[in-house]
Amino acid sequence: MNAYIFDSETTGLNEPQLVEAAWLQLTAIPGLPVGGEFLQRYMPEKRIELGALATSHILDEDLVGCPAHTEFGLPAELEYLIGHNVDYDWGVIGRPEVKRICTAALSRTLWPEADTHTQSAMIYLHYRSEAQGLLRNAHAALDDVKNCRLLLLKIMDALSERLGRPVADWEELWSISEDARIPTVIGFGKHRGAKFSDLPSDYRRWLLNQPDLDPFVRKALQR
C-alpha cells in the first residue's frame, strides 16, 4: 500500500488552479521513512489572487515556462493521499479516486484543547524549540509536506498510546481519520454550535434531504 503526503499552492480560493505541487512518498508506517520526493511549479490559466500571493509569495511571472497546471498527475501507484485539510488539495487536482487521510481532523481529535489546529500551530505545539526554523518557508509546498510528516509522527505516537499498540497499517490510519472527520457540533445554520445529537428531528430530516450536503455532515446526522 502506497501513501503520499501532498500539498499544493494555488491561484487562490476562487476556483483554484495549481501553481506548485509537492509530495513525499512514505514507504512504511513505523518511522514514516521517505522513499522519494517531488516538487514542481505549474502555469495556471488565470492570474494568482492577491491573498494567494501574500501566502505563497509565488508571482505570475515566476511561472513563465513552467508546465501547464493540467499536466500534473499523482503517481499511478498512490492509494492514500495525506494532507492537512487534505480535501482542498485533493479538489485542486481534480478529486482523483484515492483514500484521503486528514492530519487536521486527526489533530482536532487528539488535541482538542488547542485553540487552533493549523499545521503551523501543531508544529509549534510539538516542536516548539525548532518551530521557527521549520516554519521559515511555510506555504512552500515541499516544506509543508515535510512539516506534515513531522506532525504525522506525533499523530502516530498519540494514536499508539490511545490504542495501546502501534497503528497497524495505512488502512487503519485512514479508518481512524474518516471517523475523526465526522463533526460532533454543527457549524452552520440556525442551530450552529449545537451538538448533532441535540438537533430537532425535523431539522435533521430536512438536512438529510439536501443534495449538496457535506458527506461527513451526513454521517454525523446518520449516527
Accessible surface in RSA format (square Angstrom, percent):
REM  Atomic radii and reference values for relative SASA: ProtOr
REM  Chains: A
REM  Algorithm: Lee & Richards
REM  Probe-radius: 1.40
REM  Slices: 20
REM RES _ NUM      All-atoms   Total-Side   Main-Chain    Non-polar    All polar
REM                ABS   REL    ABS   REL    ABS   REL    ABS   REL    ABS   REL
RES MET A   1   117.49  60.8  61.16  40.5  56.33 134.1  47.83  40.7  69.66  92.3
RES ASN A   2    43.04  29.7  42.59  41.2   0.45   1.1   0.46   1.1  42.58  41.2
RES ALA A   3     0.00   0.0   0.00   0.0   0.00   0.0   0.00   0.0   0.00   0.0
RES TYR A   4     3.21   1.5   3.21   1.8   0.00   0.0   0.06   0.0   3.14   3.9
RES ILE A   5     0.52   0.3   0.52   0.4   0.00   0.0   0.52   0.4   0.00   0.0
RES PHE A   6     2.81   1.4   0.00   0.0   2.81   7.3   0.00   0.0   2.81   8.0
RES ASP A   7    24.53  17.2  24.53  24.4   0.00   0.0   3.21   7.5  21.32  21.3
RES SER A   8     8.65   7.3   0.00   0.0   8.65  19.9   0.00   0.0   8.65  12.1
RES GLU A   9    13.51   7.8  12.36   9.4   1.14   2.7   1.15   2.2  12.36  10.1
RES THR A  10    11.42   8.1   6.26   6.3   5.16  12.3   0.44   0.6  10.99  16.6
RES THR A  11     0.00   0.0   0.00   0.0   0.00   0.0   0.00   0.0   0.00   0.0
RES GLY A  12     7.02   8.7   0.00   N/A   7.02   8.7   7.02  19.3   0.00   0.0
RES LEU A  13   156.20  87.0 135.09  96.6  21.12  53.1 135.32  95.0  20.88  56.2
RES ASN A  14   100.43  69.3  94.16  91.0   6.27  15.1  26.42  63.6  74.01  71.5
RES GLU A  15   137.79  79.1 122.53  92.7  15.26  36.3  48.36  93.5  89.42  73.0
RES PRO A  16    38.30  27.9  25.16  22.9  13.15  47.8  25.16  20.8  13.15  81.7
RES GLN A  17    34.49  19.3  32.84  24.0   1.65   3.9   8.95  19.0  25.54  19.4
RES LEU A  18     4.09   2.3   3.78   2.7   0.30   0.8   3.78   2.7   0.30   0.8
RES VAL A  19     0.14   0.1   0.14   0.1   0.00   0.0   0.14   0.1   0.00   0.0
RES GLU A  20     8.56   4.9   8.56   6.5   0.00   0.0   0.00   0.0   8.56   7.0
RES ALA A  21     0.00   0.0   0.00   0.0   0.00   0.0   0.00   0.0   0.00   0.0
RES ALA A  22     0.00   0.0   0.00   0.0   0.00   0.0   0.00   0.0   0.00   0.0
RES TRP A  23    36.61  14.7  36.61  17.7   0.00   0.0  34.43  18.4   2.18   3.5
RES LEU A  24     3.54   2.0   3.54   2.5   0.00   0.0   3.54   2.5   0.00   0.0
RES GLN A  25    38.72  21.7  38.72  28.3   0.00   0.0   0.08   0.2  38.64  29.3
RES LEU A  26     1.89   1.1   0.00   0.0   1.89   4.7   0.00   0.0   1.89   5.1
RES THR A  27    79.18  56.3  45.81  46.4  33.37  79.5  43.85  58.9  35.33  53.4
RES ALA A  28    35.71  32.8  30.22  46.6   5.48  12.5  35.71  50.3   0.00   0.0
RES ILE A  29    18.27  10.4  12.53   9.3   5.73  13.8  12.53   9.0   5.73  15.6
RES PRO A  30   108.81  79.3  89.16  81.3  19.65  71.4  99.70  82.3   9.10  56.6
RES GLY A  31    50.33  62.1   0.00   N/A  50.33  62.1  31.84  87.4  18.48  41.4
RES LEU A  32     0.17   0.1   0.17   0.1   0.00   0.0   0.17   0.1   0.00   0.0
RES PRO A  33    56.73  41.3  50.16  45.7   6.57  23.9  56.73  46.8   0.00   0.0
RES VAL A  34    68.81  45.3  36.10  32.7  32.71  78.8  36.10  31.4  32.71  88.7
RES GLY A  35    45.48  56.1   0.00   N/A  45.48  56.1  13.20  36.2  32.29  72.3
RES GLY A  36    25.49  31.4   0.00   N/A  25.49  31.4  25.29  69.4   0.20   0.5
RES GLU A  37    95.49  54.8  69.67  52.7  25.82  61.5  26.69  51.6  68.80  56.2
RES PHE A  38    59.55  29.8  54.36  33.7   5.20  13.5  59.55  36.1   0.00   0.0
RES LEU A  39    87.69  48.8  61.18  43.8  26.51  66.6  61.18  43.0  26.51  71.3
RES GLN A  40    59.94  33.5  55.91  40.9   4.04   9.6   7.63  16.2  52.31  39.7
RES ARG A  41    84.52  35.5  82.15  41.9   2.37   5.6  22.74  31.1  61.78  37.4
RES TYR A  42    10.67   5.0  10.67   6.1   0.00   0.0   2.83   2.1   7.84   9.7
RES MET A  43    66.11  34.2  64.43  42.6   1.68   4.0  48.21  41.0  17.90  23.7
RES PRO A  44    11.96   8.7   2.72   2.5   9.23  33.6   2.72   2.2   9.23  57.4
RES GLU A  45   135.66  77.9  95.62  72.3  40.03  95.3  46.71  90.3  88.95  72.6
RES LYS A  46    61.21  29.9  46.83  28.7  14.37  34.2  51.95  46.8   9.25   9.9
RES ARG A  47   179.56  75.4 168.91  86.1  10.65  25.4  76.52 104.6 103.04  62.4
RES ILE A  48     9.73   5.5   0.14   0.1   9.59  23.1   0.14   0.1   9.59  26.0
RES GLU A  49    57.64  33.1  50.05  37.9   7.59  18.1  38.78  75.0  18.86  15.4
RES LEU A  50   146.75  81.7 138.83  99.3   7.92  19.9 139.30  97.8   7.45  20.0
RES GLY A  51    51.03  62.9   0.00   N/A  51.03  62.9  41.48 113.8   9.56  21.4
RES ALA A  52    14.44  13.3   5.62   8.7   8.82  20.1  11.74  16.5   2.70   7.1
RES LEU A  53    38.36  21.4  35.48  25.4   2.89   7.3  35.68  25.1   2.68   7.2
RES ALA A  54    73.15  67.3  48.87  75.4  24.27  55.2  57.93  81.6  15.21  40.3
RES THR A  55    56.81  40.4  48.00  48.7   8.81  21.0  28.18  37.8  28.63  43.3
RES SER A  56    15.32  12.9   2.11   2.8  13.21  30.4   2.19   4.7  13.13  18.4
RES HIS A  57   138.03  75.4 118.00  82.0  20.03  51.2  81.09  83.6  56.94  66.3
RES ILE A  58     2.48   1.4   2.48   1.8   0.00   0.0   2.48   1.8   0.00   0.0
RES LEU A  59    77.44  43.1  77.42  55.4   0.01   0.0  77.44  54.4   0.00   0.0
RES ASP A  60    26.53  18.6  22.82  22.7   3.71   8.8  17.36  40.8   9.17   9.1
RES GLU A  61   115.77  66.5  97.78  74.0  17.99  42.8  54.23 104.9  61.54  50.2
RES ASP A  62    64.45  45.1  40.26  40.1  24.19  57.2  12.72  29.9  51.72  51.6
RES LEU A  63     0.27   0.1   0.27   0.2   0.00   0.0   0.27   0.2   0.00   0.0
RES VAL A  64   113.39  74.6  92.51  83.8  20.87  50.3  92.51  80.4  20.87  56.6
RES GLY A  65    78.73  97.1   0.00   N/A  78.73  97.1  40.84 112.1  37.90  84.9
RES CYS A  66    32.23  24.4  17.43  19.4  14.80  34.8   2.86   7.2  29.37  31.7
RES PRO A  67    45.91  33.5  36.45  33.2   9.46  34.4  45.55  37.6   0.35   2.2
RES ALA A  68    41.03  37.7  36.32  56.1   4.70  10.7  37.29  52.5   3.74   9.9
RES HIS A  69    31.53  17.2  25.13  17.5   6.40  16.4  16.94  17.5  14.59  17.0
RES THR A  70    96.45  68.6  64.29  65.2  32.16  76.6  55.60  74.7  40.85  61.8
RES GLU A  71   123.14  70.7  89.83  68.0  33.30  79.3  38.64  74.7  84.50  69.0
RES PHE A  72    27.49  13.8   5.14   3.2  22.34  58.1   6.17   3.7  21.32  61.0
RES GLY A  73    52.55  64.8   0.00   N/A  52.55  64.8  31.32  85.9  21.23  47.6
RES LEU A  74    35.93  20.0  11.53   8.2  24.40  61.3  11.57   8.1  24.37  65.6
RES PRO A  75    27.31  19.9  11.61  10.6  15.70  57.1  23.11  19.1   4.20  26.1
RES ALA A  76   110.37 101.5  67.44 104.1  42.93  97.7  78.23 110.2  32.14  85.1
RES GLU A  77    85.65  49.2  71.71  54.2  13.95  33.2  46.52  90.0  39.14  32.0
RES LEU A  78    13.79   7.7   1.25   0.9  12.55  31.5   1.25   0.9  12.55  33.8
RES GLU A  79    74.29  42.6  67.46  51.0   6.83  16.3  31.32  60.6  42.97  35.1
RES TYR A  80     6.44   3.0   6.44   3.7   0.00   0.0   0.54   0.4   5.90   7.3
RES LEU A  81     0.00   0.0   0.00   0.0   0.00   0.0   0.00   0.0   0.00   0.0
RES ILE A  82     0.00   0.0   0.00   0.0   0.00   0.0   0.00   0.0   0.00   0.0
RES GLY A  83     1.11   1.4   0.00   N/A   1.11   1.4   1.11   3.1   0.00   0.0
RES HIS A  84    28.46  15.6  12.79   8.9  15.67  40.1  12.72  13.1  15.74  18.3
RES ASN A  85    81.03  55.9  76.10  73.5   4.93  11.9  25.42  61.2  55.60  53.7
RES VAL A  86     0.30   0.2   0.22   0.2   0.07   0.2   0.22   0.2   0.07   0.2
RES ASP A  87    52.93  37.1  47.24  47.0   5.69  13.5  28.26  66.5  24.67  24.6
RES TYR A  88    86.73  40.5  74.30  42.3  12.43  32.3  79.85  60.0   6.89   8.5
RES ASP A  89     7.46   5.2   7.46   7.4   0.00   0.0   0.09   0.2   7.36   7.3
RES TRP A  90    34.56  13.9  34.56  16.7   0.00   0.0  34.56  18.4   0.00   0.0
RES GLY A  91    28.50  35.1   0.00   N/A  28.50  35.1  11.67  32.0  16.84  37.7
RES VAL A  92    24.63  16.2   0.85   0.8  23.77  57.3   4.01   3.5  20.62  55.9
RES ILE A  93    34.72  19.8   3.69   2.7  31.03  74.8  12.41   8.9  22.31  60.5
RES GLY A  94    59.79  73.7   0.00   N/A  59.79  73.7  35.09  96.3  24.70  55.3
RES ARG A  95   158.58  66.6 146.04  74.4  12.54  29.9  34.70  47.4 123.88  75.1
RES PRO A  96    39.36  28.7  27.98  25.5  11.38  41.4  38.26  31.6   1.10   6.8
RES GLU A  97   178.32 102.4 145.84 110.3  32.48  77.3  69.09 133.6 109.23  89.2
RES VAL A  98    27.02  17.8  10.77   9.7  16.26  39.2  17.53  15.2   9.49  25.7
RES LYS A  99    77.27  37.7  74.09  45.5   3.18   7.6  53.51  48.2  23.75  25.3
RES ARG A 100    44.24  18.6  42.86  21.8   1.38   3.3   0.94   1.3  43.30  26.2
RES ILE A 101     0.00   0.0   0.00   0.0   0.00   0.0   0.00   0.0   0.00   0.0
RES CYS A 102     6.37   4.8   6.37   7.1   0.00   0.0   0.00   0.0   6.37   6.9
RES THR A 103     0.00   0.0   0.00   0.0   0.00   0.0   0.00   0.0   0.00   0.0
RES ALA A 104     0.83   0.8   0.83   1.3   0.00   0.0   0.83   1.2   0.00   0.0
RES ALA A 105     0.41   0.4   0.33   0.5   0.09   0.2   0.34   0.5   0.07   0.2
RES LEU A 106     1.25   0.7   1.25   0.9   0.00   0.0   1.25   0.9   0.00   0.0
RES SER A 107     0.00   0.0   0.00   0.0   0.00   0.0   0.00   0.0   0.00   0.0
RES ARG A 108   114.22  48.0 107.68  54.9   6.54  15.6  47.01  64.3  67.20  40.7
RES THR A 109    56.76  40.4  43.85  44.5  12.91  30.8  43.39  58.3  13.37  20.2
RES LEU A 110    17.18   9.6   2.89   2.1  14.30  35.9   2.89   2.0  14.30  38.5
RES TRP A 111    34.45  13.8  34.45  16.7   0.00   0.0  15.42   8.2  19.03  30.9
RES PRO A 112    92.56  67.5  68.91  62.8  23.65  86.0  71.21  58.8  21.35 132.7
RES GLU A 113   133.24  76.5  96.30  72.9  36.94  88.0  77.29 149.5  55.95  45.7
RES ALA A 114    24.33  22.4   8.02  12.4  16.30  37.1  16.89  23.8   7.44  19.7
RES ASP A 115   145.92 102.2 105.67 105.2  40.26  95.2  50.76 119.5  95.16  94.9
RES THR A 116    57.97  41.2  51.05  51.7   6.93  16.5  44.45  59.7  13.53  20.4
RES HIS A 117    32.02  17.5  23.21  16.1   8.81  22.5  16.99  17.5  15.03  17.5
RES THR A 118    75.15  53.4  70.14  71.1   5.01  11.9  68.12  91.5   7.02  10.6
RES GLN A 119    26.40  14.8  23.47  17.2   2.93   7.0  14.55  31.0  11.85   9.0
RES SER A 120    39.75  33.6  38.52  51.4   1.23   2.8  23.84  50.8  15.91  22.3
RES ALA A 121    23.45  21.6  13.04  20.1  10.41  23.7  19.23  27.1   4.22  11.2
RES MET A 122     1.75   0.9   1.62   1.1   0.13   0.3   1.62   1.4   0.13   0.2
RES ILE A 123     0.23   0.1   0.22   0.2   0.01   0.0   0.23   0.2   0.00   0.0
RES TYR A 124    88.57  41.4  87.25  49.6   1.32   3.4  65.92  49.5  22.65  27.9
RES LEU A 125    88.10  49.1  58.95  42.2  29.15  73.3  65.99  46.3  22.11  59.5
RES HIS A 126    41.59  22.7  18.84  13.1  22.75  58.2  12.01  12.4  29.58  34.4
RES TYR A 127    29.41  13.7  25.12  14.3   4.29  11.2  26.09  19.6   3.33   4.1
RES ARG A 128   189.61  79.6 176.12  89.8  13.49  32.1  59.25  81.0 130.37  79.0
RES SER A 129   114.18  96.5  69.67  93.0  44.51 102.5  57.17 121.7  57.01  79.9
RES GLU A 130    97.31  55.9  88.05  66.6   9.26  22.0  38.45  74.4  58.86  48.1
RES ALA A 131     0.00   0.0   0.00   0.0   0.00   0.0   0.00   0.0   0.00   0.0
RES GLN A 132   136.89  76.5 128.21  93.7   8.69  20.7  33.05  70.3 103.84  78.8
RES GLY A 133    39.55  48.8   0.00   N/A  39.55  48.8  21.78  59.8  17.78  39.8
RES LEU A 134    48.00  26.7  39.35  28.1   8.65  21.8  43.02  30.2   4.98  13.4
RES LEU A 135    25.64  14.3  15.05  10.8  10.60  26.6  15.41  10.8  10.23  27.5
RES ARG A 136   179.66  75.4 147.92  75.4  31.74  75.6  65.13  89.0 114.52  69.4
RES ASN A 137    82.47  56.9  75.65  73.1   6.82  16.4  11.40  27.4  71.07  68.7
RES ALA A 138    28.41  26.1  14.06  21.7  14.35  32.6  14.06  19.8  14.35  38.0
RES HIS A 139    86.25  47.1  85.17  59.2   1.09   2.8  55.51  57.2  30.74  35.8
RES ALA A 140    36.24  33.3  33.37  51.5   2.87   6.5  35.57  50.1   0.68   1.8
RES ALA A 141     0.13   0.1   0.00   0.0   0.13   0.3   0.00   0.0   0.13   0.3
RES LEU A 142    27.39  15.3  27.01  19.3   0.38   1.0  27.01  19.0   0.38   1.0
RES ASP A 143    46.45  32.5  44.52  44.3   1.93   4.6   3.04   7.2  43.40  43.3
RES ASP A 144    17.36  12.2  16.65  16.6   0.72   1.7   5.07  11.9  12.29  12.3
RES VAL A 145     0.63   0.4   0.18   0.2   0.45   1.1   0.63   0.5   0.00   0.0
RES LYS A 146    91.59  44.7  89.22  54.7   2.37   5.6  48.20  43.4  43.39  46.2
RES ASN A 147     4.32   3.0   4.32   4.2   0.00   0.0   0.00   0.0   4.32   4.2
RES CYS A 148     3.24   2.4   3.24   3.6   0.00   0.0   2.89   7.3   0.35   0.4
RES ARG A 149    52.38  22.0  52.38  26.7   0.00   0.0   3.77   5.1  48.61  29.5
RES LEU A 150    38.06  21.2  38.06  27.2   0.00   0.0  38.06  26.7   0.00   0.0
RES LEU A 151     0.28   0.2   0.17   0.1   0.11   0.3   0.28   0.2   0.00   0.0
RES LEU A 152     0.00   0.0   0.00   0.0   0.00   0.0   0.00   0.0   0.00   0.0
RES LEU A 153    46.88  26.1  46.21  33.1   0.67   1.7  46.21  32.5   0.67   1.8
RES LYS A 154    67.65  33.0  65.85  40.4   1.79   4.3  14.90  13.4  52.75  56.2
RES ILE A 155     0.00   0.0   0.00   0.0   0.00   0.0   0.00   0.0   0.00   0.0
RES MET A 156    16.22   8.4  15.88  10.5   0.34   0.8  16.22  13.8   0.00   0.0
RES ASP A 157    92.08  64.5  84.47  84.1   7.61  18.0  27.34  64.3  64.75  64.6
RES ALA A 158    21.60  19.9  15.07  23.2   6.54  14.9  20.30  28.6   1.30   3.4
RES LEU A 159     8.79   4.9   8.79   6.3   0.00   0.0   8.79   6.2   0.00   0.0
RES SER A 160    32.21  27.2  28.78  38.4   3.42   7.9  20.67  44.0  11.54  16.2
RES GLU A 161   150.86  86.6 124.18  93.9  26.68  63.5  50.88  98.4  99.98  81.6
RES ARG A 162   148.66  62.4 109.60  55.9  39.07  93.0  49.10  67.1  99.56  60.3
RES LEU A 163    71.68  39.9  43.00  30.8  28.68  72.1  46.55  32.7  25.13  67.6
RES GLY A 164    69.09  85.2   0.00   N/A  69.09  85.2  35.90  98.5  33.19  74.3
RES ARG A 165   109.82  46.1 102.13  52.1   7.69  18.3  60.89  83.2  48.92  29.7
RES PRO A 166   100.24  73.1  96.88  88.3   3.36  12.2  96.88  80.0   3.36  20.9
RES VAL A 167     4.50   3.0   0.00   0.0   4.50  10.9   0.00   0.0   4.50  12.2
RES ALA A 168    73.68  67.7  39.42  60.8  34.26  77.9  48.82  68.7  24.86  65.9
RES ASP A 169    50.61  35.4  49.64  49.4   0.96   2.3  14.91  35.1  35.70  35.6
RES TRP A 170     9.10   3.7   9.10   4.4   0.00   0.0   5.30   2.8   3.80   6.2
RES GLU A 171    61.99  35.6  61.94  46.9   0.05   0.1  40.86  79.0  21.13  17.3
RES GLU A 172    36.34  20.9  31.12  23.5   5.22  12.4  24.90  48.2  11.44   9.3
RES LEU A 173     0.00   0.0   0.00   0.0   0.00   0.0   0.00   0.0   0.00   0.0
RES TRP A 174    59.07  23.7  59.07  28.6   0.00   0.0  56.29  30.0   2.78   4.5
RES SER A 175    59.53  50.3  54.80  73.1   4.73  10.9  17.36  37.0  42.17  59.1
RES ILE A 176    41.68  23.7  36.78  27.4   4.91  11.8  40.42  29.1   1.27   3.4
RES SER A 177     0.00   0.0   0.00   0.0   0.00   0.0   0.00   0.0   0.00   0.0
RES GLU A 178    30.59  17.6  30.46  23.0   0.13   0.3  13.81  26.7  16.78  13.7
RES ASP A 179    77.87  54.5  71.77  71.4   6.09  14.4  21.16  49.8  56.71  56.6
RES ALA A 180    21.43  19.7   1.18   1.8  20.25  46.1   7.16  10.1  14.28  37.8
RES ARG A 181    30.96  13.0  16.95   8.6  14.01  33.4   7.04   9.6  23.92  14.5
RES ILE A 182    21.83  12.4  14.14  10.5   7.69  18.5  14.15  10.2   7.69  20.9
RES PRO A 183    44.35  32.3  30.56  27.9  13.79  50.1  41.44  34.2   2.91  18.1
RES THR A 184    96.78  68.8  87.67  88.9   9.11  21.7  68.15  91.5  28.62  43.3
RES VAL A 185    66.50  43.8  56.53  51.2   9.97  24.0  56.53  49.1   9.97  27.0
RES ILE A 186     0.71   0.4   0.00   0.0   0.71   1.7   0.19   0.1   0.52   1.4
RES GLY A 187    48.93  60.3   0.00   N/A  48.93  60.3  30.16  82.8  18.77  42.0
RES PHE A 188    79.54  39.8  76.76  47.5   2.78   7.2  79.54  48.2   0.00   0.0
RES GLY A 189    47.17  58.2   0.00   N/A  47.17  58.2  26.68  73.2  20.49  45.9
RES LYS A 190   169.06  82.5 122.29  75.0  46.77 111.4  77.89  70.1  91.17  97.1
RES HIS A 191    48.61  26.6  43.44  30.2   5.17  13.2  30.70  31.6  17.91  20.8
RES ARG A 192   179.20  75.2 152.23  77.6  26.97  64.2  36.41  49.8 142.78  86.5
RES GLY A 193    52.32  64.5   0.00   N/A  52.32  64.5  28.97  79.5  23.35  52.3
RES ALA A 194    32.36  29.8  22.67  35.0   9.69  22.1  31.56  44.4   0.80   2.1
RES LYS A 195   123.42  60.2 121.65  74.6   1.78   4.2  64.27  57.8  59.16  63.0
RES PHE A 196    10.56   5.3   9.53   5.9   1.03   2.7   9.75   5.9   0.81   2.3
RES SER A 197    93.76  79.2  58.80  78.5  34.96  80.5  55.12 117.4  38.64  54.1
RES ASP A 198   102.31  71.7  73.78  73.4  28.52  67.4  26.21  61.7  76.09  75.9
RES LEU A 199     8.47   4.7   0.25   0.2   8.22  20.7   0.49   0.3   7.98  21.5
RES PRO A 200    57.01  41.6  46.11  42.0  10.90  39.6  57.01  47.1   0.00   0.0
RES SER A 201    65.37  55.2  58.41  77.9   6.96  16.0  31.18  66.4  34.19  47.9
RES ASP A 202    89.90  63.0  84.08  83.7   5.82  13.8  30.48  71.7  59.41  59.3
RES TYR A 203    22.76  10.6  19.10  10.9   3.66   9.5  18.73  14.1   4.03   5.0
RES ARG A 204    55.58  23.3  55.58  28.3   0.00   0.0  20.93  28.6  34.65  21.0
RES ARG A 205   142.05  59.6 140.11  71.4   1.93   4.6  66.61  91.0  75.44  45.7
RES TRP A 206   139.30  55.9 134.98  65.3   4.32  10.1 115.06  61.4  24.24  39.3
RES LEU A 207     4.71   2.6   4.71   3.4   0.00   0.0   4.71   3.3   0.00   0.0
RES LEU A 208    48.60  27.1  39.60  28.3   9.00  22.6  39.60  27.8   9.00  24.2
RES ASN A 209   117.65  81.1  91.83  88.7  25.82  62.2  25.61  61.6  92.03  89.0
RES GLN A 210    46.50  26.0  46.24  33.8   0.26   0.6   8.95  19.1  37.54  28.5
RES PRO A 211   130.25  94.9  92.46  84.3  37.79 137.4 102.95  85.0  27.31 169.7
RES ASP A 212   130.55  91.4  97.54  97.1  33.01  78.1  48.21 113.5  82.34  82.1
RES LEU A 213    23.94  13.3   9.45   6.8  14.49  36.4  13.18   9.3  10.76  29.0
RES ASP A 214    71.54  50.1  62.05  61.8   9.48  22.4  26.67  62.8  44.86  44.7
RES PRO A 215    80.91  59.0  77.60  70.7   3.31  12.0  79.58  65.7   1.33   8.3
RES PHE A 216    18.55   9.3  18.55  11.5   0.00   0.0  18.55  11.2   0.00   0.0
RES VAL A 217    16.66  11.0  16.66  15.1   0.00   0.0  16.66  14.5   0.00   0.0
RES ARG A 218    66.21  27.8  66.21  33.7   0.00   0.0  30.67  41.9  35.53  21.5
RES LYS A 219    80.76  39.4  77.83  47.8   2.94   7.0  55.90  50.3  24.86  26.5
RES ALA A 220     6.33   5.8   1.11   1.7   5.22  11.9   1.38   1.9   4.95  13.1
RES LEU A 221     5.25   2.9   0.00   0.0   5.25  13.2   0.17   0.1   5.09  13.7
RES GLN A 222   117.75  65.8  82.74  60.5  35.01  83.4  33.35  71.0  84.41  64.0
RES ARG A 223   169.86  71.3 103.77  52.9  66.09 157.3  84.51 115.5  85.35  51.7
END  Absolute sums over single chains surface
CHAIN  1 A    11888.7       9162.2       2726.5       6396.0       5492.6
END  Absolute sums over all chains
TOTAL         11888.7       9162.2       2726.5       6396.0       5492.6
